[in-house]
């Protein structure tokens, strides 16, 4: 289906999702294109998210029916391991949400779930780029986005925020600028 003479699956799924008319307030939700990208990424086999994006079957069904009714993007079946810090990461995100849209609650669960992955957070979410993840953070968690002044890699930044909240300091250097591992936390995510 994805031969060299055809468009890649992900953009096709994204276009199909966004062509579906959203119901009520979901049509104007700034998260709609981001949610479409998450679903398209997962359905095309990108990232590490489970078929329900970490929302559970009922919340995922609501998301699909309200935001993308009738769309046929079929989720990729996969299991993911659980992480003991999931609730703490979710709480960190919820404590810093914009409070402008109920979909921020969905995003907090999805982002916390993707933290189980082994790649960069934008890749684990199945997004097309790091810029898309930055947009997700600015729309949903602007206080955290503002706090990432050095453009730290998002997963490292979230864990650093979580650890500092818990009083856990694992970085060996007194500041990032003098740390020998600076390049592992900052810089391109290719």
Buried (B, 14 or more C-beta within 10 A) or exposed (E): EEEEEEEEBBEBBBEBBBEBEBEEEBEEBBBBBBBBBBBBBBBBEBBBBBBBBBBEEEBBEBBBBBBBEEBEBEBBEEEBEEBEBBEBBBBBBBEBBBEEBEBBBBBBBBBBBBBBBEBBBBBBBBBBEBEBBBBBBBBBBBEBBEBBEEEBBBBBBBBBBBBEEEEEEEEEEEEBEEBEEBEEBBEEBE
